[in-house]
C-alpha cells in the first residue's frame, strides 16, 4: 500500500477545502439554523411531542442527515471531477498509485469534510434545542458509514458526469427530495398505512431511522434493517467504483 500517495491526495483535497472553509461550513450551518428557527421554534412550539420527544429535538437527526448527504455527494463528486475537467486525471492514472489508493485519498478527504460538517451542525443544534444522545458510539458509527457511503456515491457521480451542471442534478433533484420524504421532519408512522408502505421503498428512510435511534432509542424501522441497508449501499458503491477502475470507464476517455 502506497500510503505516501494516499496522503498526498488526501492532503491536497483537504487543503483545497480549508481555503474555502468559511463558505463550506457557513452554508450548511446557516441552512440548518433556519430550519430550526422555522420548524423547531415557529412550528414545533405548536406540535405535540413525537414518541415522547419534543419536535425540535426530534428533527435534529434528520437535519444532520439532510446536510451530510448533500455535502458528501457534492464534495466527493467535485473532488474527482476537477482532475477530469483539468486533464490532470492522466497524471493520476499514470502515477504509481493503485485504484484503491486513489479512492482512499479522494473519498477519505470527502468523508472527513462531511463528518466535520455533521459534528458542527450537531453542536449548532445544541444551541437551539436541548437533547441527549442515548447511543453516542452508534451515532458516530451511523455518521461515518453514511458519509463514506455517499462520498463513494458522489465519487461515482463525479466520474460519470460530463459537465458541472450534472454534478448538481442528483443532489438537488434526487437526494434532497428523498431526504425530505424520508422522515426528516416527521415519523413515517404518522402517515396513512398505504403511504407508510410506499415510504419503505425510500432508502433514506432507513438512514434517518437508524440515526434517530442512536439519538433517542426510537426508530421507524428495525435498527438492524437500517444497518443492513447502509452496509448494502456501501457494498454497491464499492462494487461500482471497482468496475470503473477495472474498465477505465469515463476515466481514460
N, C-alpha and C positions, 0 to 999 in steps of 0.2 A: 504494500500500500504506500503510495507516494503522498505522505502527509504534507510535504512541503507544497505540492501542487494544490492540495485541498485548502491548505492555509492561505495560499496566495489568492485563490478565487474568493474564499470567504472574506478575507481582509479587504480585498478590492470592493466587494459588494457592500460590506458594512461601512467602508469609508465613503462610498458614494451616498449611502443613506444618511450618514451623520452630517454630510454637507447640507442636507435639507431637513434635518431632524425637527426643526421648529414646525415647518409645514407638515411633515409626516405625522407628527403627534398632535398638532393643533386641530387638524381637520376632524379626525375621529373622536377626539375628546370633546370638541365643541358640539358635534352632532349628537353624541351620547348625552351631553348635558342638556341640550334642547329637548331630547326625548324625555328625560327625567322631569324637566320643568313642565312639559305639556302633558305627558301621560302619567308621570308619577305624582305630580303635585295637583295640577288642574283637574285631571280626570280621576286619578287614583283616590283623591280625597272623597269622591262621591261613589266609590265602588266598595263592595264588601270584600272581606278577605277571601283569598282563594286557597283552599286546603289549609286554612289556618294561618296563612302568610299574608301580610299586608301587600296590597297591589304594587306599591313602589318597590318593595323588596323582591316580589315575585318576578318582575320583568328584568331584574339585574342580569341573570344568566343569559336570557335571550338577547339583550342588548350587547353583551360582550360577544356572543356568538355572531350577531349581525355584523359587528365591526371586524372581527378577526377572519371571518370567511371571505369578505370582500377584500380586505387588506392582504390576506395570504395569496389569493389568486392574482391580485394586481402586482404585488411585489415580485412574485416568482415569474410571472409571465413577462414583465418588463425587463427583469434581470437577464433572461436568456434571449429575449427578442432584440435587445440593443446590439449584442455582438453579431447577430444575423444581419441587422439593418446596416451596421457599420462595416461589415465584411471581415471583422476580426474573428468570427467563428472558425475560420480555416486555420488560424494560428492555434486555437484551442484543440482542433481535431488533429493537427499535426504535432502537437506537443506530447511529451511523454507522460500524459495524464489519461488514465482509463476512463470509460464512461461512468463507472460508479464513483470515481473520484470527482469528476465534473459535477455529477448530481449532488454529491455530498457538499461540495462547495457552494453551489447556487442555492439548493434547497435548504441547506443548513443556515445560510445567511438570511434567506427569506423567512424561515421559521423563527429565527431569533428575533427578527423585526416584529413579527406578528405576536410572539409571546410577550415582548416588551410592551407593545400596544395594549394587549389584553390585560396585563398587570396594571398599567397606568389607568385604563378605564375602570378596572376594579377599584383602585384607590380613589378615583374620581367619584364613583358611585357611592362610596362610603361617606362622602361629603353631603350627599342628598338624602340617603335613607339608611337607617340602622339595620344591619343584618349580620348573621353569623354563618360561618361555613362549617357544616356538620362533618364533612369528609374532605379535609384540605388536600390530602395526598391524591385522592381520586379526582379532585378538582384540577390539580396540576396535570394529572395523567390525561384527563379528557382534553385539557387545553393543549398540551403538547401533541397528542395524537391528531387532534383536529387541525392544528397549524401545519404539521408535517404533511398530512393527507392532502389538504387543499393547496399547499405550496407545490406538491407534486402535480396536482391537477393544473395549477397555474403554469408550471414548467411545461407541461404538455401543450397547454393553450398557447404559450409563447412560441413554441416550436412550430405549431400548426398555422399560426396567424401569418398573414402576408401583408398586413397593414396595421398602423397604430389604432385605427378605429375599431378593428376586430378584437383588440385587446380589451375593449370596454363592453363589448356586446354581451359576453357571458356573465360578468359580474352584475351588469345593470339589468339585463333582461331575463336572467335565469336565477342567479344566486340570490340577489336581493328579494325578488318576489317569493321564492321558495322559503326564504328565511322569515319573511313576514307571515306567510301562510303556515309556517312550521311550529307555531306556538310561542312566538316571541312575546306577544302581548296578552296571551290567553292560554288556558289549558284546553287541549282538544276535547277533553271530556265535557266541556261546556257546549260543544257543537251538537246538532241533531245526529242521531245514530248513523244515518247514511253518510253524512259528511265526516264523521269520525273514521269510518272505514275508508273513505276516499283519502283522508289526510294521512293514513298509514302508508300510502304509496309515495309520500314525500320523504325523501331520505333525510332531510334536515330535521324532521320531527324527532328522529332517534338521537341526533347530536344534541339538540336543545334539551330533550327529556333527560338524557344521561347527565348532562352538565348541571341541570337543575336539581337532579337527585343528589349530586355531590354537594350542593349547597344546603338543601333543606330536607333531604331524605324522602322527597315525594317525586313521582315521575308519572308521565302519561303512558309509557310503555315500560316493560321489564328492563332493568338496567343491564342484564346480561345480553338482551337483544340489542341494546344500544351499543355496547362494547363490540359485539359481533359485527354489527353494521359498519361501525367505524373502521375496524380492522379489515373487513371485506373491501371497503372502498380504498383503503390504503394499499391492499394487495393488488387491486385492479390497476391503480395508478402506477405501482412499481412494475407490473407486467407491461403496461403501455410504454413506460419510459425505456424498459429493456428492449422492446421491439423497435422503438425509434432509433436507438443507438445501434442495434444489430443490423438494421436495414439502411440506416442513414437517411431515412425519410425526412424530407424538408430541412435537412442539415447540410448535405453535400450538394444540393442543387439550389 
